[in-house]
Amino acid sequence: MKNKAPITTLFTDIGGVLLTNGWDHNSRNKAVEMFKLDLKETEERHHLTFDTYEVGKLSLDEYLDRVVFYEERTFSKDDFREFMYSQSQPLPGMIEYYKEIKKKYNLKIAVISNEGRELNDYRIQKFELASFVDFFISSSFVHFRKPDVDIFKVAIDVAQSPVNQSVYIDDRSLFVQVAEGLGLTGIIHRDVKDTCEQLGALGLAI
């Protein structure tokens, strides 16, 4: 974790770092129970479809048509969509921490995330992420998904920051390793206290 150059740019994931995941297996299991869906069929259709949604080649309506509304339902697409949105919640302390560290060190903060467009747009607006994030490199915007190295390269190019002065934070170790392979300093996020300590060791103490 030693890095002599001062950190100027912080790249971060959203799900698992700032907010809960947008549409993970826990949320899907809740949906299966609430809407009385077939678990096996729903999961199979989800896994065959979701990557295409996340890279921006399907709309949320099209995803739902394939995964849920391929047959008649007693509930509406609006009902299901609102349930999906309601699963997103802020993780303790992280948004406030990012705002504080950005202000203190004048950091550039950028998101690199795998998220479908509608869920991504909702989460950015609902939790006012644009109030402290300078730009968003989302899979549905650039048509690459992590761990594809190209999504990281796009973010680095847009940031115009030296990689030896940049940090990448994610709760998934594989994605952190890919970022480190490009010269970024990687931090595996566990909780706000641990990430605060790791950034403090890089000269960004609060």
N, C-alpha and C positions, 0 to 999 in steps of 0.2 A: 504493500500500500504506500510505498515511498514515491514521492513525485516532487521533484525540485521546482518545476515550473508552476507558477500560480494557476489555480483552476479558474477558468473564465466561463466555461460552458458546462451545463448539466443537462444531459439527455436522460429521459426517464420514460418508463412505461406508465400506463394508467391503471389497468386492472391488476390488482394485487399489490399496488404501491400507493396510489392516491385514492382509488375507489375499489370496491369489490369488483370481481369480474363481471363483464357485461352480460354473459349468457352461458354460464358454466353448468356442469352436470348437477350441481346442487339446485340451481334455479330450474333446470329442466325437470328434475325429479319432483319439485314442488308443483310445476305446471301439470305434469302427468297426473298427480294426485288431485289437484284442484279441478282440472278440466276433464278428468276421467278418460285419459288417453291410454293407449296401449304402449307400455314402456319400451318393449323390444322394437316395435315398429317405429316409434318416434325416434329412438336413439339411432337406429340404422339409417333412417332418412336424414336425420340431422348430420351424421358423420359423412354421408355422401354429398351433402349440400353446403355445409357451413363454410368450408374453405372458399368456395366460389363466391359466397356472399361477402366474406371478409376481404376478398381482393377486389370488390366493387363490380363484379360481373353479374350480380343479381340484386334486385331491390329487396327490402324487407318483406314487401307484399309477396314477391315471387318466392322467397324463402319459405314464408308461411304457407303459401299454396302447396308447396312440395312436401312440407314436413307435417303440417297440421290439417290444412283445409283441402286435402285431396279427396275428402268425402264430406258429406253433410254433417254439420255440427249444430249443437243446441246453443252455442255462444257465437259471438261475432268476432271478426278479425280485430276490431277496435278493442274489444274486451281483452283479447289475448295480447295485443300489442301493449296495452296499458300495464298488464301484468309483467311483461318483459321489462318495461321501463322501471317499474317499481322495485325491481331487484337490485338496482344500482344504489349503493350507499357509500358515503365517504368512510375511509379508514381512519382510525383515531390519530389525530394530530398532524397528519402528513401535509394537508393543504396549507395549514397554518405555518408549518415548519418551512415549507418551500417559499412561501411569501416572505417570511422573516429572513431566510438566508439569501434570497434574491436581493432584498432591500439592503442588507448589510454589506454584501460583497459585489453588488451590481452585476450579478450573474445573468448570462443568457440561459434561459430554460427552454428546452424543446422536447416534445413528446415523440417517441417512436413506438407505435402501438399496432397490434392486430385487432382492428375493430371494423364491423360493418358500418356503412355510412349513417344510417338512421340512428342506430344506437350510439355511435360516436357523436353525432350532432347533438342528440339529446343530452348526453353526459357532459359535453363541453358547455352547453347552455345552462343546464340545471345546476351545475356545481361551479359555474363561472370560472372555468379553467383558463379561459383566455385573459382573465385579469392578471395572471402572472406567467402564463406560458407564452413565449414569443412566437412559436410556430408549431404546427402539428404535422408530422409525417405519419399519417395513418395508412394502413394497408389498403383501405378502400379508396384512398385518394391517389396513391402512387402505383397500385396494382402489383405490389410485392408484399409477401408476408414474412415475418421472422419465422425461421432462422435464415431466410434468404439474405445473403450478405448485401445485396443491392439496396435494400431498404435502409441499411445503416450508411451505406455510401452516399445515398441521396441526402440523408440528414446531415452528414458531415459536410457535403458540398454546399448545402443551403446555409448552414451555420457559419461557414467561412471562419472556423476556429481551428487552431492547431490541435491535432489529436492528443498531443502530450499535455494539453491544458484542458482536456475534456474528460468528463466522467459519465459513465452509463450505469443507471440503476434499474434493476429488474428483479422480480421475485423468482425468476426461472434461471437456473445456473447455466443452461445451454445457451440462452440468449446473451448472457453476460460473457460467456467464453467467446462467442462469435464477435462481440464488440471488442473484446480484448485482442483478438486476432488482427484487428484493424488499428491497434495502437491506443485505443481508449482505455482508461482506468476503469475497471469494473467493480461494482458493488452489488452483492446479492442482498436484496432487501428482505428483512425478517420483521422488523418493527421500527417505529420512529426512533426509539432510543438507540438501537444498534446502528442504524443508518446515520444518525447524528454523530455518533462516536467515530464511525469510519470516515465521514466527511471532515470531522474535526482533525483527524490524523493527517488529512491532506491540506490542512491550513484553513479550513472553513468552520472554525469553532463558533458556536453560539453561546 
